[in-house]
Amino acid sequence: MIKSRPAFDFDALVVGAGAVGLACGYALARRGLSVVVIEQAGAIGQGVSSRNSEVVHGGLYYPSGSLKARLCVEGRRSLYAFLDRHGVAYDRCGKLVVAVEAEEVTRLEAIERQARLNGVEGIAPLTAAQARALEPELRTVMALVSPQSGVFDSHGYMLALQGEIEDRGGAVALATPFLGAEPLAGGGFRVRAGGAEPTSLTARLLVTAPGLGAQAAAAAIEGFPAAAIPALHLGKGVYFKLEGRSPFSRLVYPLPIKGALGVHFRRDLGGQARFGPDLEYVDHEDYAVDPARADYFARYIRRFWPGLPDGALSPDYAGTRPKIHGPDEPQPDFRIDGPQAHGVEGLVALFGIESPGLTSSLAIGEAVCERLGA
């Protein structure tokens, strides 16, 4: 364990109070370190963490040996246990990944093999008849069931993380934007923070996890090499809600699209049925949902739910993923960059923490601690 010195205000400072930043703060606080998490917004979880599907992913799709594969499975297992301990609501409803045409079966079988390699529990192939026995309104030629997948109250989860940090003597400082940091002689950092009362803080360890602001945060750290900062690409995704009863009790996912998992079905904890997100690369943050997009959604959804009534979709909300690959580039792994990647001792910078970042968040926090030697 790294000991604090009286010269430092905190053992560790984390930038960003979304799910991942809070999970990093929690992991550090669990090790007995004094922690402060700074957040530019006036409340926790107002960025990427507020505009997602609230899905607990099983860990099916991700390449063997990748951080996504390992941390999704580890994080999901830890997440359910954490939610149980803190009384945070969830529904381990399970998920069906569906092939809707015969030519998709080979891809579905590849997902099954990958899921088994990743150690995902309970994976099983289903015939069309078996799948329809579970979900009678489903159109499919073959499905894959993942019983460990589910949905949960992500904001309740983040509140529980904040409570854990504060109960262990740490702090979450809201309306406190990160302006930059400089390494100190002998180790540690001086961090400049803005807001109504600008200040500077010192910390031995620094973690940057501000989602869409990850690249800007890294660029504001003295000595961080520009070549080690990946390009930021904004992946917008919109959601539509269903007017009327929910057709399925489980999550339903068609096969992944290029760069994302694609438009899927979920029923939230309140019973509201939703579809999304799609993927559109944009050049600025834009959270408008074009009602005309409903026509595309309806065509896509009817591939696996032919019974979708006309006019039953209405615009809901949009999110933006902090992608580090463009539309014609292969989807990369999480970037959890410690000193070996950028040369700045005592610093971990996170990039490209999109899906399954929420599910993986507790395991990401542990990985951050490992890279810091904490």
C-alpha positions in Angstrom: 0.0 0.0 0.0 1.3 3.5 -0.9 1.6 5.7 2.2 0.5 9.3 2.2 2.9 12.1 3.0 1.8 15.1 5.0 2.7 17.3 2.1 -0.2 15.9 0.0 -3.8 17.0 0.4 -4.9 13.5 -0.8 -3.3 10.2 -1.6 -5.3 10.0 -4.9 -7.3 12.4 -7.0 -9.8 11.1 -9.6 -11.1 13.2 -12.4 -14.7 12.5 -13.4 -17.6 11.4 -11.2 -19.4 9.1 -13.6 -19.7 5.3 -12.9 -16.1 4.6 -13.9 -14.5 7.5 -12.0 -16.5 6.7 -8.9 -15.6 3.0 -9.1 -11.9 4.0 -9.4 -12.3 6.3 -6.3 -14.0 3.4 -4.5 -11.2 0.9 -5.3 -8.6 3.4 -4.1 -10.5 4.2 -0.9 -10.9 0.5 -0.2 -7.1 0.3 0.0 -7.1 2.9 2.8 -6.1 5.8 0.6 -7.5 9.3 1.1 -9.4 10.1 -2.1 -11.1 13.0 -3.8 -13.1 12.7 -7.0 -13.6 16.0 -8.8 -16.5 16.6 -11.3 -17.2 19.5 -13.5 -21.0 19.0 -13.4 -23.2 19.9 -10.4 -24.1 16.2 -9.7 -22.6 12.8 -10.2 -23.2 10.7 -13.3 -24.3 13.6 -15.6 -22.2 12.7 -18.6 -21.9 9.4 -20.5 -23.2 7.5 -17.4 -26.6 9.3 -17.6 -27.3 8.3 -21.2 -26.9 4.6 -21.6 -29.0 1.4 -21.6 -28.4 0.5 -17.9 -27.6 -3.0 -19.1 -25.5 -5.5 -17.2 -23.6 -7.2 -19.9 -22.6 -10.9 -19.7 -19.3 -10.5 -21.6 -20.1 -12.5 -24.7 -18.6 -10.7 -27.6 -15.2 -9.4 -26.7 -11.9 -10.9 -28.1 -10.0 -13.4 -26.0 -7.3 -11.8 -23.9 -8.8 -8.3 -24.2 -9.4 -6.0 -21.3 -13.1 -5.8 -22.3 -13.4 -9.6 -22.1 -11.8 -10.0 -18.7 -13.1 -6.8 -17.1 -16.7 -7.3 -18.3 -16.9 -10.8 -16.8 -15.1 -9.8 -13.6 -17.0 -6.5 -13.3 -20.4 -8.1 -13.9 -19.8 -10.7 -11.1 -18.6 -7.9 -8.7 -21.5 -5.6 -9.8 -24.3 -8.0 -8.8 -22.7 -8.6 -5.4 -22.3 -4.8 -4.9 -25.9 -4.1 -5.8 -27.0 -6.8 -3.4 -25.0 -5.4 -0.6 -26.2 -1.9 -1.1 -29.9 -2.6 -1.9 -29.7 -1.2 -5.4 -32.4 -2.5 -7.7 -31.7 -4.8 -10.6 -33.4 -7.4 -12.7 -31.2 -10.3 -13.9 -33.8 -10.9 -16.6 -31.4 -12.7 -19.1 -30.8 -11.9 -22.7 -31.4 -13.5 -26.1 -29.0 -12.8 -29.0 -30.9 -13.7 -32.1 -30.2 -14.7 -35.7 -33.1 -13.7 -37.8 -31.9 -15.1 -41.1 -30.2 -18.4 -41.8 -27.0 -16.7 -43.1 -26.6 -15.2 -39.6 -26.3 -18.5 -37.8 -22.6 -18.8 -38.4 -22.0 -15.5 -36.7 -24.2 -16.4 -33.8 -22.3 -19.7 -33.3 -19.0 -17.7 -33.3 -20.5 -15.5 -30.5 -21.3 -18.6 -28.5 -17.8 -19.9 -28.9 -16.3 -16.5 -27.8 -18.7 -16.3 -24.8 -17.5 -19.7 -23.6 -13.9 -18.8 -24.0 -14.6 -15.6 -22.0 -16.0 -17.7 -19.1 -19.6 -16.5 -19.4 -21.8 -18.7 -17.3 -25.0 -20.4 -18.5 -24.6 -19.7 -22.2 -26.8 -22.0 -24.3 -28.0 -22.2 -27.9 -31.7 -22.3 -28.6 -33.6 -23.5 -31.6 -36.3 -21.2 -33.0 -39.0 -23.2 -31.2 -37.1 -23.0 -27.9 -36.6 -19.3 -28.2 -40.3 -18.7 -29.0 -41.3 -20.8 -26.0 -39.5 -18.1 -23.9 -40.5 -15.1 -26.0 -43.6 -16.0 -28.2 -43.5 -12.8 -30.2 -39.9 -13.2 -31.2 -38.9 -13.9 -34.8 -35.6 -15.9 -35.0 -34.1 -18.9 -36.6 -31.7 -19.5 -33.7 -30.9 -17.7 -30.5 -28.3 -17.7 -27.8 -29.4 -17.3 -24.2 -27.3 -15.4 -21.6 -28.9 -15.8 -18.2 -26.4 -13.5 -16.4 -27.4 -10.4 -18.4 -29.8 -7.8 -16.9 -30.7 -4.2 -16.2 -30.1 -2.1 -13.1 -30.5 1.3 -11.5 -27.2 2.9 -12.6 -27.8 6.1 -10.7 -28.5 4.2 -7.5 -25.3 2.3 -8.1 -23.3 5.6 -8.5 -24.9 7.0 -5.3 -23.8 3.9 -3.5 -20.2 4.3 -4.8 -20.2 7.9 -3.7 -21.4 6.8 -0.3 -18.6 4.2 0.0 -16.0 6.9 -0.9 -17.4 9.3 1.7 -17.8 6.7 4.4 -14.1 5.9 4.0 -13.1 9.5 4.6 -13.0 10.6 0.9 -14.8 13.3 -0.9 -16.7 14.0 -4.2 -16.3 17.6 -5.2 -19.0 18.7 -7.6 -18.9 21.8 -9.9 -15.1 21.5 -9.8 -13.7 21.2 -13.3 -10.2 19.8 -13.9 -8.1 22.5 -15.4 -4.7 20.8 -15.5 -1.9 19.1 -13.5 1.8 19.2 -13.2 4.1 16.6 -11.7 5.9 17.6 -8.6 9.6 17.0 -7.8 9.9 13.8 -5.9 6.5 12.5 -7.0 2.9 13.4 -7.0 0.9 16.2 -8.7 -0.4 19.7 -8.3 -3.9 19.7 -9.7 -5.6 23.0 -10.8 -9.4 22.9 -10.4 -11.9 25.6 -11.4 -15.4 26.5 -10.5 -16.9 29.2 -8.3 -13.8 28.9 -6.0 -10.8 27.9 -8.1 -8.2 26.0 -6.1 -5.2 23.7 -6.4 -4.8 20.4 -4.7 -1.9 18.0 -4.3 -2.1 14.3 -4.7 0.4 11.5 -4.9 -1.7 9.6 -7.5 -3.9 10.9 -10.3 -6.5 9.1 -12.3 -8.3 10.7 -15.3 -11.7 9.2 -16.1 -13.9 12.0 -17.5 -15.4 10.1 -20.4 -15.8 12.5 -23.3 -13.2 14.8 -21.7 -10.5 12.2 -21.5 -8.3 13.5 -24.3 -8.6 17.1 -23.1 -7.7 16.1 -19.6 -4.6 14.2 -20.7 -3.5 17.2 -22.8 -3.8 19.4 -19.8 -1.2 17.3 -17.8 2.3 18.7 -18.1 4.6 16.1 -19.6 1.9 13.9 -21.0 3.1 13.0 -24.5 0.7 14.1 -27.3 1.5 11.0 -29.3 0.0 8.9 -26.4 -3.4 10.6 -26.6 -5.8 8.7 -29.0 -8.1 10.6 -31.3 -11.6 11.2 -29.9 -14.6 10.2 -32.1 -18.1 10.9 -31.0 -20.6 8.0 -31.5 -24.1 9.3 -31.1 -26.9 6.8 -30.3 -30.6 7.5 -30.0 -33.4 5.6 -28.2 -37.1 5.2 -28.9 -39.6 4.1 -26.3 -42.5 1.9 -27.0 -46.1 3.1 -26.4 -48.0 0.1 -25.1 -47.2 -3.2 -23.4 -43.7 -4.7 -23.5 -43.4 -7.6 -26.1 -40.6 -9.4 -24.3 -39.5 -10.1 -20.7 -35.8 -10.5 -21.6 -33.3 -8.4 -23.3 -33.3 -9.1 -27.1 -30.2 -8.3 -29.1 -29.8 -8.8 -32.9 -26.3 -9.5 -34.0 -23.8 -6.7 -33.5 -23.3 -4.0 -36.1 -19.9 -2.6 -37.1 -18.5 -0.7 -34.1 -21.4 -1.3 -31.7 -23.9 -3.9 -30.4 -26.7 -2.3 -32.4 -30.4 -1.5 -31.7 -31.6 -3.8 -29.0 -34.7 -4.2 -26.8 -34.8 -3.7 -23.1 -37.5 -3.3 -20.5 -36.4 -1.0 -17.7 -37.0 -1.5 -14.0 -40.2 0.5 -14.3 -41.6 -1.7 -17.1 -41.0 0.8 -19.9 -39.9 -0.9 -23.2 -37.2 0.8 -25.2 -35.1 0.2 -28.3 -31.7 1.5 -29.1 -29.1 2.8 -29.5 -28.1 3.1 -33.1 -24.7 4.5 -34.1 -24.0 7.7 -35.9 -20.6 9.4 -35.9 -21.0 13.2 -35.3 -18.6 16.1 -34.9 -20.2 17.6 -31.8 -22.3 16.6 -28.9 -25.9 16.5 -30.0 -28.7 15.0 -27.8 -31.6 15.7 -30.1 -33.7 12.7 -31.3 -35.1 13.1 -34.8 -38.7 11.7 -34.8 -38.2 10.7 -38.5 -35.6 8.2 -37.3 -38.5 6.1 -36.0 -39.0 4.7 -39.6 -35.5 3.2 -39.6 -36.0 1.9 -36.1 -39.3 0.3 -37.0 -37.8 -1.5 -40.0 -34.9 -2.8 -37.9 -37.1 -3.9 -35.0 -39.5 -5.8 -37.2 -36.7 -8.1 -38.3 -37.0 -9.7 -34.8 -40.4 -8.4 -33.7 -42.8 -8.4 -36.7 -45.7 -7.4 -34.4 -44.5 -3.9 -33.8 -47.6 -1.7 -34.3 -47.5 1.2 -36.6 -46.8 4.5 -34.8 -45.8 2.8 -31.5 -42.4 4.4 -31.3 -41.7 7.8 -29.8 -38.4 9.7 -29.4 -36.8 9.1 -26.0 -33.2 10.2 -25.4 -29.7 10.2 -27.0 -26.3 9.4 -25.7 -22.7 9.9 -26.9 -20.0 7.3 -26.7 -16.3 8.3 -26.3 -15.0 6.2 -29.1 -11.3 6.0 -30.0 -11.9 4.6 -33.5 -13.6 6.0 -36.6 -16.4 4.4 -38.6 -14.0 2.5 -40.9 -11.6 1.3 -38.2 -11.6 -1.8 -36.1 -13.1 -1.5 -32.6 -10.2 -1.2 -30.1 -9.9 -2.4 -26.5 -10.3 -0.2 -23.4 -7.3 2.0 -22.8 -6.2 2.0 -19.1 -2.9 3.7 -19.6 -0.4 3.7 -16.8 3.2 5.0 -16.6 4.4 2.3 -19.0 2.2 3.8 -21.7 2.9 7.5 -21.2 5.9 7.8 -18.9 4.2 9.9 -16.2 4.7 8.2 -12.8 1.7 8.0 -10.5 -0.9 8.6 -13.3 -3.5 6.4 -15.0 -5.4 7.9 -17.9 -8.5 6.1 -19.2 -9.6 6.4 -22.9 -12.4 4.9 -24.9 -14.4 3.6 -21.9 -17.6 2.9 -23.7 -19.7 -0.3 -23.5 -19.2 -2.5 -21.6 -17.6 0.2 -19.3 -20.6 0.5 -17.0 -20.7 -3.3 -16.3 -16.9 -3.4 -16.1 -16.6 -0.4 -13.8 -15.7 -2.1 -10.5 -13.1 -4.3 -12.3 -11.7 -1.2 -14.1 -11.2 0.4 -10.7 -9.2 -2.7 -9.6 -7.2 -2.6 -12.8 -6.4 1.1 -12.2 -5.1 0.3 -8.7 -2.9 -2.5 -10.2 -1.3 -0.1 -12.6 -0.7 2.4 -9.8 0.7 -0.3 -7.5 -1.8 0.8 -4.9 
